[in-house]
Amino acid sequence: MCGKQRRFFTRRDILRNASLGFGSLAFSSLAAQTKTHFPAKVKSIIFCYMSGGVSHIDSFDPKPRLIKEAGQPMPVPIDRTMFNQNGNIMPSPWEFKNYGQSGMPVSDLFPHMGAVADDLCLIRSMTVKFMEHAQANNYFHSGNPLTGYPTIGAWATYGLGTVNQNLPGFIVLGSGEIPLGGINVYGSGFLPAVHQGSFIYPERPEPLQDITPKADAAVQKRQLAFIAARDREYLTSAPNAQVEAAIQNYETAYRMQTAVPELVDLRGESDATKKLYGMDSPNKEKAAYARQCLLARRLVERGVRFVELSHVAPPGLGGGNSWDQHSNLRDGHAKNAFVVDQPIGALIRDLKSRGLFDETLVIWSGEFGRVPFVQGKDGRDHCPSGFSLWLAGGGVKGGTIFGATDEYGYRAVENVLTIHDLHATILHLLGLDHERLTFRYSGRDFRLTDVHGQVIRPILRG
Amino acid sequence: MPPTGPLAAGEMATLERWISLGAPWPTGRTAAKEFDLAERRRDHWAWLPIRTVPWPQRQLSTSAGRADDATLLRRVTFDLTGLPPTLEQIRAFSLDGSFEKVVDRLLTSPRFGERMARRWMDLIRYSESHGSEGDPDTPQSWRYRDYLIRAFNEDVPYDQLIREHLAGDLLPNPRINEKEGINESRLALAHWRMVEHGFQPVDPWEDRVKWTDNQVDVFSKTFQGLTISCARCHDHKFDAISQKDYYALLGIFASARPTQSAIDAPQVLNLHREGLASLKPRIRAELAEQWRAEVPGLVNRLPLAVRTASLDWLHPLFPLSASDSDLQDWAAKARKEMISRREFNGKNTVKRWNLAEQYSQWPRQGVGAPESYSTAGEFSVLPDGETAISGIYPGGVYSHLLSSKHGAVITSPRFKIDSDSISLRFLGGNFSFAQLIIENYAVPRGGIFNLRDSAKRDEMGWARWDTRFWKGFTGYIEFSTLQEATLIGGDEQDGRLNRRPPARHAGRSWWGAQDMVFQTSQTVLKEELTPVNYVLDAVPATVDEYARYLENRLGQAIAAFAAGKMSDEQAAYLDSFVRLGLLPNRVSPLVAEYRRLENEIAVPRRAPGILEEAGSDHPLLVRGDPKHLGEPVPRRFLTALDGKAYAEPKSMRLALAEDLTKATNPLTARVMANRLYQYLFREGIVATPDNFGKLGAAPKDLELLDGLATQFVVDSWSIKKLMRRLLLSAAYQSRDLPTRRLEAEEIRDAILASSGQLDLTMYGKSVPVYYAHETGATKGDRAKGPLDGANRRSVYLEVRRNATHPFLEVFDVYKPTSTRGQRDVTNVPAQSLALLNSPFVLKVSEKWASQLGTHPDRVNQVYLQTLGREATAKERDEAESFAAETKSMAPVVQAIFNLKEFLYVR
């Protein structure tokens, strides 16, 4: 980062110190609670990332032609693939049913999502430019295939700050699985590190790094008193805004020690709610993902801006990309879908029943889709040229389908979209103009959408 | 991109307020009307020559008083070494009072190099892995970190550092570290390899453009304070940098092929070369002598084992027990077979490379890479065991003619892949590789990149690669010994974990290359060179005569061997007798002497390196699009500084280094002087240390900057001298120097150092990273490092792209992407939580508390070692009563690690 930017923050901090006092400096966001560019449609984002790449033609984009031409060579030219083991057309092993008033077709992989189809705004024409997981993961999150760029959660907190001073604005619910490419997909890139995703591990004894006091409460209180007294003297001897903010952090940190355990403590949730999510499932992974979804709702309730869920890999599918079925598609996709389907369906129902749905945007997607022709015996290779994802919540039209792939589900052909368009739309729903949300670094003003991206207006409500 | 459209009134007001607070903002025009390089050059201060001005005494004085001794000592110790002063240092200073002595002591402390190395690592985006899926190692990158520490400690002049960083392999007089036996100049090149690679890119050309772009970015920000990468897609929006300038530089860097290089000094690498080379002809003569004596009657004496052995039917000894007529049938059949093989191979060949003719054009590196192609009859002396040599080789290029410890990489000229497959005939052992490198992609891991083969045999044989998927890309063929390969774990990545050289061969690896065939099919080629070739022309009528005939031929082959002039056919024929054990092949005193010398050769140390190809001008990419090639741009430096095209393709990096370090370059000295100033004064004279362009901050005092830059060059680019001058100025010693928070590494190191637990061991392999989160990189095959980083200084902790040390991360540690001359300083509760609750801080505190025991002076000691000053009586009482209440000193010690007075320096 250039020194200018660092100074920029210091100045702004000073400015804000003057007007808001130190409490709101806790997460040092540039503009916590500042005005948006235009009225926001939603306050928070919940991102259910299906790492590895869900097959769109086996989930949300049925292609009857694949059944008709099963076993025949692809009649259209195909792009280079990761493994170059391109076989003939393989139809989906799953049946599709039409759901709800909208009649949206969803495959048997996702009956619970089907049940909320009228709330889903389905996009069938997404594309990415990168064939491999890590670069596509980075691209999906930051608009750039390489590391070092701020990801969407970081941009969101940079633009909007956090509402809850006791929790970070961008939280990743950790499962131990991380998309290929590593933790950079939650990184803040050249934005200050305050904007990077903080991990909360719902299943671990210490859900947030270093959140659990190891000393007993009395000792820690004594320590804090000692620190506060000494720090006050130090500050008095030479006043300094940065030091003062650092002192203030201890109060926030102390409150977080209570706030985080309270957050992950689900005893207050009813059995019915837990059951709705599937927390009672004997399937360990499903129960774990259910807990993430329930926590996502609790985080949104507490004003956290951006929540990203980590996939929970069924046994044998670990390694950061559990949807990556280069072989054994039927078994792998079925197992993965079983883990996420009910919890995500429940999340939408629960948000609705609590009146949070309209101020939240849920995003469901993998980094790319999967090709309509077989790889090897029974797998599918990556398909970045066209795939499906859905949005649900405030500001978007439920029960609609936007864009289309060709008859084989191979290439997006109608209303073709890029990740930049998706990013522009997400920021738009948060009340931010993707062309105006900039950060100066390395001699120019950077945007999440670089020089690209258009808000996908046809899918917006009102 | 700058925002379009007007801002809302409220935002406008905010901006105005911000500006009124003095935030830097480019003056004048911010968007170009039309790109006029000359005008931009004329209009911007940084392009104009450095004015020769005297040492800026006035600007380095101060009206504020001098800081007190304790503050000053703590300040200078952290600034120069990244550590707090020790008790002894505090006492010495209080007795002596000479700040100058303190400065001189710190500048000569080995800790200085460690501190400066870490600063430089932020600039050069030091990393030990390539990122993306799998996060593969950049093998032995830590050696470059050690290079930096040594270089800064020795105060290697900055212009020399630049030459080494750019062209350490091309310097006529490389800098040799006699003590360590290291060629330091060559080691400096490792940074070129510290790029992020995609995983198995289906378009490796696009990938290559991306990482070469990163090289341009790091080069230009680090050495010139320019954002040249902004001109990849179009002329620079603000600075005097054209799009062509960008591709002129990119072309220079694009001609560097990735490899691992031996970094030992020449005298180490060449140990006993002459001795071995002079022993070899004597061994050859001795073998020939012994063999000659064996020839008469040899066929009659053939051991039963050989006669009854299941020899290939084509072997010359095969028909010895046949009848006379069978012999003739055999000969006819053998001739037919050899003709059909030749025809078959011919039919399947598009093109054949003659290595004997081509080899002089092959870029190569390593002491084992021979100067020339060897004609038939070469051999390699085995390093151990009962046999002296493994066999007689046909013509080819061999890495191990003197020693299999010699590393060697040879690479073909670059070519466009246009055949369906490529076959190579080669031999090798201990995981040497033959591979096809596509678009310089250094970390291929099987799958579509299954273009790599380990021979595992000391006889020539074919391997074939299917290249249909890669038609249209450029690549080159590479033969390399194990440690010269850029991805040593390649076999591991394929799941074949046990394929490592046996321990007794550790450090040995070898190959021999003979033939390269480009094919239309996926057919495996047939052997054309067999021992029978040498006997088929005149097979006699009877088997008895045939036996004499074989002996006769053997005698001729041995004579040719002795004379060092044999044909491939003769070599193959003689080789089969040697390998069948029919000729003596014992360890004579001469061979023993050879082995004794060979055994003394050290296994070379390797580091990431590059190998220069002749290269070519890089096409301009229209709008930066790798698929849209424009005209080639001649390789050269920036138009604004000297745009003359470089003439000599093999030394362009050297020419570039000269352009950076010559007196007329207005940026090099300024940029570095500004960095050194910033390291001491908290903020640079130019507040954007990596951007001296139009959008960077203007210098607060150009005369001061030029004064420092001038002195820097006058002092022969000595970093220590300039820092010393600055340190001894009144301004540095002022009471009013801005407060700064310690950097992540300083905090961790200070916690360890003040508690007496820091292990000051220098150099060596990095301590593996301790990662809080499982990452895609690890997949369980990489052991997690220790929580306390083995108590080593943070500069010795491993830096991986996909995993960050959790404690350092919360304090804004640098993450390797591109040049970053100034760290962020954020304030987050995670920092307080780390200091309050992290097991690392707790562990250190408890250990220190138990060492302190109940010593009456313990509080004072803690204060001195953490804060660099005595505790007041009040502070002592408070701390003691705190300890008494909690019945332990540990919470007290830990609380002190949390004090702002500990975490900040004034």
Interface residues (C-beta under 8 A of the other chain):
Chain A: M1 C2 G3 K4 R6 R7 F8 R11 R12 I14 L15 L25 A26 F27 S28 K35 H37 D79 R80 T81 M82 F83 N84 F130 M131 E132 H133 A134 Q135 P145 L146 T147 G148 P168 G174 G176 E177 I178 P179 L180 G181 G182 I183 N184 G187 G189 P192 A193 V194 S198 F199 L208 Q209 D210 I211 T212 P213 K214 A215 V219 Q220 R222 Q223 F226 I227 A229 R230 D231 Y234 L235 A238 N240 Q242 V243 A245 A246 I247 N249 Y250 T252 A253 M256 Q257 G319 G320 N321 E435 R436 T438 R440 S442 G443 R444 D445 R447 D450 V451
Chain B: M1 P2 P3 T4 L7 A8 G10 R17 W18 L21 G22 A23 P24 G131 S132 E133 G134 D135 E196 G198 F199 Q200 P201 V202 D203 K210 N214 D217 K221 T227 S229 C230 K237 F238 D239 G447 I448 F469 Q678 E683 G684 V686 A687 T688 P689 D690 N691 G693 L695 G696 A697 T739 R741 A772 H773 E774 T775 G776 A777 K779 R801 N802 A803 T804 P806 E809 V810 D812 K815 T817 S818 R820 G821 Q822 R823 D824 V825 T826 N827 V828 P829 A830 Q831 S832 L833 A834 L836 N837 S838 P839 L842 E875 E878 A879 F882 E885 T886 P891 V892 Q894 A895 N898 L899 K900 E901 L903 Y904 R906
